[in-house]
Amino acid sequence: MNLGEKVRFIRKSNELNQKEFSVRIGVSQGTLSDIERGVCLPSCETITALRSKFNCDLNWLLSDAIEDSSQAQMELSKDEYKLLDGIRSLPTAEKEELFQIIQIKLKKIKYP
């Protein structure tokens, strides 16, 4: 996932349109569109705004490395964005418990 895709991911996961999001990070809607499409890179001020207003991990935001390139092409639904936001807000122990529950559910589906 490239930087522009990550900016779009942050915007969509916060359920904001380009106009609302651009106001929050202090850029024009046209500039935001260019950033999301990879036409230009965000300024240091914009990256700082993303970090402070949306609690972005700068290592994630600025790294282009992904484990599975097919995941970059995957479009998430509104419900999936809500699930991810919910998971992010959980304490580590709760995330681990949730992961174990998911593994059990997947095994039941695979081996009914």
C-alpha positions, 0 to 999 in steps of 0.5 A: 500500500503506497502513501496515497492509499494509506491516506485514503484508508485513514480518511475512509476509516474515519468515514469522512469525505475528501472535503471534510478530511482536507479541512481537518488536515489543512490542505485543499480538496484538490491537494488531498485528491492528488495525494490519494492518487499518488500525484504528489506527496504530502508536506511535513505539515500534512503528515504531522496533522495526520499523526496528531489528528488521526493518531497515525503510526508514522512508521506505517504511514511512511513505509511502502512495505506490505506483506501481501501486495494483493491486500493493497488492491482489496477494498474494505467495506464500511463494516470492515472499517468499523471492525478495524477501528474497534479492534485498534481501540482494544487493549493488547490482551483483548486483541489476543483473545479476539484473535483466538476466537477468530481462529476457532471460528475459522476452524469450525468453518473449514472443518464443520 
